[in-house]
Amino acid sequence: MRRSGGRARAAGADGGAAVTEPVDLRVADLHPAVDDPALNSMNFLNEVAQHYPDAVSLAAGRPYEEFFDVAALHRHLETFRRHLADDLGQSPEQVHRTLFQYGRTKGVVHHLVARNLAVDEDITVDPEAIVVTVGCQEAMFLVLRALRADPRDVLLAVAPTYVGLTGAARLLDLPVRPVAGGPAGVDLADLREQVRRARAAGLRPRACYVMPDFANPSGTSIGLADRRRLLDLAAEEDLLLLEDNPYGLFPAGDAGRLPTLKALDTGRRVVYLGSFAKTVLPGARVGYVVADQRVAGSDGAVGLLADQLAKIKSMVTVNTSAIAQAVVGGALLEHGCSLVAATARERAAYGRNLRHLVDGLTRRFPPDASAVRWKVPAGGFFVVVTVPFAVDDALLHRSAREYGLLWTPMAHFYDDGAPVDALRLSVSAVTPEQIDLGLDRLAALVADETARRGAAAAVG
Ligand SMILES: Cc1ncc(COP(=O)(O)O)c(C=O)c1O
């Protein structure tokens, strides 16, 4: 390695004392994305959490850890092994190869994913149109890589936007242009306006990223009529929709589930992104993409977008871990490929927590006596709380240090660096008792911060 020498200043995660160290490379000489706020966001939030391990975390959008079961891992593996032998007729040698060797790029549980989509989502899809990926994160990366063909290409994304999507787009030099989300989950007039504005500027909007069910971070869902209108608009404007759906199986209480865009899609407008992180286990790192769009080759032959994504995947992760797929495959098989059936306990717990959080907010911030506001989501993990002051990373540090409470500043989900007066609370990884404690601490922080701002304004 060539050593460039020189010295640079480095600061601790909490802005601690700067030190001078010899350096070999400079961030300025690496891909610009590595120094982008979108890529720093997850690291920053993880570092804060590690720095304050005893804080109550209403920040983490992780599944509840008490549901994890080591014995189930072994059982799922064995269930999948038997499926290979008994249902697919694989010889012992073939079973060994499937489980132990490098494997099919598009995955070995694609047929079970297709069955799951048919059973739970009423989506009919050729298993060949599915690529099983290393989490949904890789699925997003592959799709954006394939779509970004020209410097004029841009991605539209409903804002606020999941930071993993924004970060992946940055790595691929694909600018993201926000589309207003609003109370309906997507502002269709703004979407049309953004498409036209981009085209008028000589740009090519390749797709719009959208999360119709219990979105991260907004918690908002798109109603049925707007789902249909969104598909119509996509057809009129010749736009692909990237539908991300990690939380759709978690409606709260009696709230039902709406058909996904992909289930309503009759024109192959929707590329569907799936994750088993919240429904089976995140440690397996298994997700998938349904890409049934027909792609014409330079020789005139027509294939599936999934096959183009598989070529990219073969150069990124080669194939998704067969062991991880086997665990997920076994979990699917044990529930007739229905994750609705498999996640009844999780749905009840997350729904109970969401109600508990919303009731707790109402008690601590009564609407007639407080400027704190929130919208009640119909499900999912997240509630966005608007407060009467800007919420930034410094306030998160203070909340962690002085109040023992973690949450996520909403500014992390917008791309323009403008101050945002809201924070995201998550209910998935905590108990109702921890929610109570966290909300008591939030109420104290909000009172303190409101008083400080009031005092500063009086002095100013
Ligand atoms: C909206 C959204 N999309 C994608 C992902 C990533 O999913 P995976 O863990 O399968 O990569 C997450 C994870 O939290 C998410 O919230």
The ligand as an SDF file (V2000), in Angstrom:
LIG
                    3D

 16 16  0  0  0  0  0  0  0  0999 V2000
  -38.0400    0.5840    4.7760 C   0  0  0  0  0  0  0  0  0  0  0  0
  -36.9420   -0.4100    4.8830 C   0  0  0  0  0  0  0  0  0  0  0  0
  -36.4740   -0.9760    3.7680 N   0  0  0  0  0  0  0  0  0  0  0  0
  -35.4790   -1.8630    3.8180 C   0  0  0  0  0  0  0  0  0  0  0  0
  -34.9110   -2.2260    5.0070 C   0  0  0  0  0  0  0  0  0  0  0  0
  -33.7480   -3.1930    4.9950 C   0  0  0  0  0  0  0  0  0  0  0  0
  -34.1890   -4.4760    5.1270 O   0  0  0  0  0  0  0  0  0  0  0  0
  -33.1360   -5.6700    5.2650 P   0  0  0  0  0  0  0  0  0  0  0  0
  -32.8020   -5.7790    6.7170 O   0  0  0  0  0  0  0  0  0  0  0  0
  -33.9040   -6.8400    4.7320 O   0  0  0  0  0  0  0  0  0  0  0  0
  -31.9530   -5.3340    4.4240 O   0  0  0  0  0  0  0  0  0  0  0  0
  -35.3700   -1.6770    6.1990 C   0  0  0  0  0  0  0  0  0  0  0  0
  -34.7380   -2.0430    7.4840 C   0  0  0  0  0  0  0  0  0  0  0  0
  -35.0090   -1.5320    8.5170 O   0  0  0  0  0  0  0  0  0  0  0  0
  -36.4180   -0.7340    6.1240 C   0  0  0  0  0  0  0  0  0  0  0  0
  -36.8950   -0.1370    7.2250 O   0  0  0  0  0  0  0  0  0  0  0  0
  1  2  1  0
  2  3  1  0
  2 15  2  0
  3  4  2  0
  4  5  1  0
  5  6  1  0
  5 12  2  0
  6  7  1  0
  7  8  1  0
  8  9  2  0
  8 10  1  0
  8 11  1  0
 12 13  1  0
 12 15  1  0
 13 14  2  0
 15 16  1  0
M  END
$$$$
